């Protein structure tokens, strides 16, 4: 496998905050006060450190290079109260581009097989890199560590292009 320059949609680090704890609600007379001081989980060192980690460790699959495949996968995982990562899964796997000359020489059924194969390769690599990450700083809600779900898009760009 070749190491490649990756395009990571960090703007869509879409930290889908799904804090599992309840937000405090207090009633004073006829007013409802909702108190929520939320701090999202963070890769140690912040966005720049996350980008550096991904650039250094993510590998573009060799099989994808043969067809000039580019695409993306959205990796979902939870940052636990202790900063560890769990429940890693891939979804939203999308193939954006093929080397059309080579790809068009394949039968229609083979093209479908290849699309599934490359989506699976991208999902496996996405899972590998998430599992390799060090602990994050956990999310906090009202000062208390909470479990938070993160969606991280990872883009795969053909390094030979």
Secondary structure, DSSP 8 states (H G I E B T S, - for coil): -EE---EE-GGG-------SS--EEEEETTEEEEE--EE--B-TTHHHHHHHHHHHH-EE-HHHHHTT-EEEEEEEEEE-TTS-EEEEEEEEEEEEE--HHHHHTS-HHHHHHHHHHHHHHHHHHHHHHHHHS---B-EEETTEEE-EEEEEEEEE--TT-
